[in-house]
Amino acid sequence: MPTVTVRNLDPEVQRRLRLRAARNGRSVEAEARAILTEAVCDLAVDWLSMTERVRGEPLPLPERSTPRGVDLT
């Protein structure tokens, strides 16, 4: 498996990565792998991009309406 080296990582980013890894019960390396995998494997983004390439134009999105009020009484 290929190796990726990240140089000049901001110390604060490294600290936050260590904390996130600890919260998730993973090593820093495993946490970085999880973050990278999630970032490059986002199915929805990939699907929209593929759809746009096939159609030649962006997928039309429905218009948004204002939210209805909610009666909590």
N, C-alpha and C positions, 0 to 999 in steps of 0.2 A: 504494500500500500504506500502511495506517495506521502511525503512529509512536507508540511508547510511550516515555515519559520516566520514569525511576526517580529520584526525589529522595531525599536523605538516606540514601543507601546507605552502610552501615557501611564504613569504610576497609579493614577486614580482609576483608570479603566482596569488595570490589573487588579487593584484592590477590590473593585466591584465584581470582577469576574470571580475572584476567590470567594467572596461572600455569596454570590449567586450559586456557585458550585456547592458550597457547604449547605445552603438551604435546600438544594436539590439532591443532596447525598451523592454527589459525583466528584470526581477529580477535576481539577482545572482543565486538563486536557479533554476529558469527556464532556465537560460543559461547553467548551469552545467548539467541539465537534457538533454538539446538539444545536448550538446557536447557528453555526454555519450551514448545517443541513436544513434547518428550518428556513433560513434566509434564502437559500437557493432552490428550495423545493416547494415553494408556495404554489399549490395547485391552482388556486383561483387566478393568480396573476399570470401564471403560465398559460392557462386556458384562455383568458381574455386576450393575451398577446397573440396566441395562435389563431384565435377567431378573427382578430383584426387583420392578420396577415392573409388569411384565406379570403375574407370578405373584401379586403382592400380598403376598408373603412372601419372606424370604431363601432363597436356594438352599441345600438341605441339603448339608452337607459331610460326607464320610466320617469316621468316628471314626479317630483316630490310635492306632497300637499302639506299644509300646516297640520300639526297634530290636533286631534280632537280633545276637548276638555274631559277631565275625569272627575266624576262626582264621588268623593270618598265618604259621604255621609250615609 
